[in-house]
Amino acid sequence: MTIRKTMTADEANELLSTATKKGVLTQASSTLITGNLGQLVLAGAAGKDLEDLAASDVTLVTVLIDASSSIAERRLEQAVRDGQNALIDAFSGSKERDSILLACWTFSGTMDVLHSYVPTDEATRLDARNYRASGSTRLYDTWCDALTANVAYAQRLRDGGTPARSVVVVLTDGEDVGSKRTAGHCALLSKDLLASELFTLAFVGVGTDVDFEAVARSMGVPAGCVLVQRDATASGLRRAFQLVSRSAIRASQGTVQPGVAAGFFAP
């Protein structure tokens, strides 16, 4: 089976142009993101070729995981690994496994696409080699780049006749440090994607050091899609990942409606 390792800049630009024409993006957000099509975005926009998909429609789940130094300082690295791996297991064990394609990004002072959109049984599990926490927290840059990559890949699927809904979840224990983009840039892009009613955007904040509701709101994430796990312990973090996997499975079933009114973390 073929997994595209990257996407060309020309192809990505064409797909983003189509997404703009289809109303997924406005011209303002399109202008914002098309100027930042680096290799990371192109790698994030890769994924299974259409002929290798097992389902007639798919849910693209993108998990963005904080790998900044505060995670290490809280001694939560192993809990993050365990939580993401349990999420993979939950997806693989669900009835919706064939319709879920998972991408995983990590971010600190740098950003990395651990893998682009693949079936959950092909997802890379986190371990001490591929997930080590250090550095700052480029939250805004990661959000904008990951959403850009998702729009491009989802448009490629739709152009090929495969309907696609998107769920993007970021998990962090801090606020932005070091991004070139701003919360306003995030909010502009989030607003467009939510208005398209093809996207569910969610935010998980861990700990009590930051007003995560305010951070998420500034980035355009709806209130019903924000989870604050104040218990910044290994068990608390694992519970947060469990809620993410449960909610993402519900979204893939169509019981969580996309858009501004989404209640991603509703019981």
C-alpha positions, 0 to 999 in steps of 0.5 A, a space after each residue: 500500500 502506498 503512503 505519500 511521503 510528501 506533497 509538492 508545493 504546486 499540488 498543495 497550492 492547487 488544492 488550497 485554491 480549490 478549497 477557496 473556490 469551494 468556500 472552505 477558505 476565504 481569500 483572507 485565510 488562503 492568503 495567510 496560509 499559502 505564504 507558509 507552505 514549507 516542507 513540514 506542511 507538505 509532509 503533513 499533507 501527505 497520506 494514503 492514496 485514494 485507491 488504498 482507502 478502505 472506507 467510502 468516506 473518512 474522518 481525518 483525525 489530527 493530534 498535535 502534542 506539546 513536546 516543550 520542556 515543561 512536559 519534561 519538568 512535570 515528568 509527563 513524557 511517559 504519560 504522553 506516550 502512554 496516552 497517545 498509544 492508548 488513543 491509537 489502540 482505541 481507534 484500532 479497536 473501534 467499529 469505525 477503524 476503517 474510516 479513521 485516518 490519523 496524523 500526529 504532530 509534535 511541537 516545541 521550539 521546532 515542529 515535527 510530523 511524526 506521521 501523516 494520514 494513515 490507518 490507525 494500525 499503521 500509526 507510529 507509536 510514541 516512545 523515548 526515541 521519537 518523543 522527548 520534551 524540550 524547548 519552547 511552545 510554538 502553539 500558534 505556528 503548529 495550529 496554522 501549519 497543521 490546519 493548512 496540511 489538513 485542508 490540502 489533504 482533505 481537498 485531495 480526497 474530496 476531489 477524488 470523490 471521497 467525502 472527508 470530515 476533519 477533527 483537529 485536537 491540540 494538547 498543551 500544558 502552556 501558552 504560545 512561546 516563539 511562534 511567528 503566527 499570532 492568535 489572531 491568525 489562528 482565529 481567522 483560519 479557525 473561523 473559516 474552517 468551522 464555517 465550512 461545517 467540515 471541521 471540528 477543532 478542539 483544545 486540551 489544556 493541562 494544568 493550572 498555570 494558564 487560562 486555557 479557556 482564554 487561549 483557546 478562545 483567542 485561537 477561535 476554538 469553540 467553548 464546547 470543544 475545550 477541555 481543561 485537565 487541571 490535574 497535571 499528573 500522569 493519570 490526569 493526562 491519560 484521562 485527557 487522551 481517553 476523552 479525546 479518543 472517545 470524542 473523536 470516535 463519536 465525531 467519526 460516527 456523526 454524533 458530534 456535529 462539526 462547526 461552531 456549535 460542536 460539543 466535542 467534549 460533551 458527555 
